Amino acid sequence: MTMAKVICALLRYTDDEKSLVIEHEKLRQS
């Protein structure tokens, strides 16, 4: 159970990082 929570947290974290990178790229292109 704890392992699943850790994996979920990691996935959520990487998703947040991805959206941050995407936002940064959008700002740089415009």
PAZAPA-4460 file (N, C-alpha, C; in steps of 0.05 Angstrom, whole numbers, plus 32768, in hexadecimal, padded with zeros to 4 digits):
% residues 30
    n_x    n_y    n_z   ca_x   ca_y   ca_z    c_x    c_y    c_z   seq   type   mol
   8011   7FE8   8000   8000   8000   8000   8012   8019   8000     1      M     A
   8026   8019   8011   8037   8031   8012   8046   8035   7FF8     2      T     A
   804E   801F   7FEC   805D   8020   7FD2   804B   802D   7FBD     3      M     A
   8032   8025   7FBC   801F   8030   7FA9   801D   804F   7FAD     4      A     A
   801B   8057   7FC6   8019   8074   7FCC   8032   8082   7FC2     5      K     A
   8049   8076   7FC6   8062   8082   7FBD   8062   8085   7F9F     6      V     A
   805A   8070   7F91   805A   8070   7F74   8046   8086   7F6A     7      I     A
   802F   8087   7F77   801B   809B   7F6F   8027   80B7   7F73     8      C     A
   8035   80BB   7F89   8040   80D6   7F8F   8055   80DC   7F79     9      A     A
   8066   80C9   7F72   807A   80CD   7F5E   806E   80D4   7F43    10      L     A
   8059   80C6   7F3C   804B   80CB   7F22   8040   80E7   7F22    11      L     A
   8033   80EE   7F38   8027   8109   7F3A   803D   811E   7F38    12      R     A
   8053   8119   7F44   806A   812C   7F44   8074   8130   7F28    13      Y     A
   8078   8119   7F1A   8083   811B   7EFF   806F   8129   7EED    14      T     A
   8055   8125   7EF1   8040   8133   7EE1   8042   8151   7EE6    15      D     A
   8046   8158   7EFF   8048   8175   7F05   8061   8180   7EF8    16      D     A
   8077   8171   7EF8   8090   817B   7EEC   808B   817E   7ECE    17      E     A
   807D   816B   7EC1   8078   816D   7EA5   8068   8186   7E9E    18      K     A
   8053   818B   7EAD   8043   81A3   7EA8   8053   81BC   7EAB    19      S     A
   8065   81BC   7EBF   8076   81D4   7EC4   8088   81D8   7EAC    20      L     A
   8094   81C2   7EA2   80A5   81C4   7E8B   8096   81CE   7E72    21      V     A
   807E   81C3   7E6F   806D   81CB   7E58   8067   81E9   7E59    22      I     A
   805F   81F2   7E71   8059   820F   7E75   8072   8220   7E6E    23      E     A
   8089   8217   7E77   80A2   8225   7E72   80A8   8227   7E54    24      H     A
   80A3   8210   7E46   80A8   8210   7E29   8095   8223   7E1B    25      E     A
   807C   8223   7E24   8068   8235   7E18   8071   8252   7E1B    26      K     A
   807A   8259   7E33   8083   8274   7E38   809B   827C   7E26    27      L     A
   80AD   8268   7E22   80C5   826E   7E13   80BE   8271   7DF5    28      R     A
   80AA   8263   7DEC   80A4   8264   7DCF   8095   827E   7DC8    29      Q     A
   8085   8288   7DDB   8074   829F   7DD4   8084   82BA   7DD8    30      S     A
***
